[in-house]
Amino acid sequence: MTRTADTTSPAAPVRHALGEFLRARRGRVSPERAGIAAGRRRRVQGLRREELAQLAGISVDYYVRLEQGRATQPSPEVLDALARALDLGVAERAHLNTLAGAGTRATSGGAPAARVGPVLREVFRSLDHLPVIATDHRLDAVAWNALGAELVGGLDGPHPRRDRNNARFLFLDPASRTVHPEWATRAREAVGLLRVATGQHPEDAELNSLVAELTALSEEFRTIWDSGEITMCAAGRKSLHHPATGPLTLDFESLQVPAAPGQSGLVVHVYSAAEGTPEAAALAELRVALPV
């Protein structure tokens, strides 16, 4: 049977997001890790609902209502207790708090738009010796310089060689596995970022449609999404591959550009290589080869 994407309604994975996140994280915690004897006949992966409720010091009935989306706006104390019981990291705790507050936000007003101002565009032009790309909360590439566009598979021009949405490119275009040799890591990062975005912008129909499309068309996306993965990566090193230079391992920084009211914040990704390294020479070679 051929799977098709339902892009006309909100994405099912986004609904009851708090409960789904709790279920996914509950399934990740082993009973032994929580100090609970597993027993031979255990059929549940991770913690049972009643076990997590006991560890968090809340009633089983209340926890069940949280997972089912029938209880909203849990107190900060309950959220802290759940985060401790689930051994959540900093990014996961922040996402849990975001999801718990989603019910208090307005669900109308349209999707936030990304704006790339003239100052930021001038910064991009001045950094023409470094690859630079800006993405919005949907992982759409919304601005770039020529070197950045070429480095990640061809974003530039009226007919780009790849999809300008990074998540769609990763999961639906086989060429992404060549551009990104560390494909599995990049895929987990993309899903983690989209999960955070759906918590922050539950009313964004374009974002929900993207998640619905990827859920329908990519088994790998579904698997990572169902795990409740939250990944935040602000700096480090990434491996890429370009046909003109071969493999490249570059340093990168992800810089947050705050949003104006009614707009979406941007993330500016800057790649670099230490002077005198083969990677720096390869970037210089690639820049010279760019069409004028």
FENPECOR-V154822 format. One line per field, one symbol per residue. phi: phi as a letter, one per 40 degrees, with the letter a starting at -180 (. if undefined). Layout:
BEGIN
phi: ???
END
This chain:
BEGIN
phi: .ccbccbbbdcdcccfccccccccccccccdcccgbccgcccbccgccdcccdcccgbccdccdccccgcbbfccdccccccccccfccccccccdccccccccccbbhgccbcbbcccccccccccccbcbabbcccgccbaabccccccchhccgcbccacccccccccbbdcccccbdcdcccccccccccccccccbcccccccccccccccbbcccdccdccgdbbbbbaibbcbbbdcbgcbbbcabbbcbdccdgbccbbbbbbaacdgcdcccccccccccccc
END
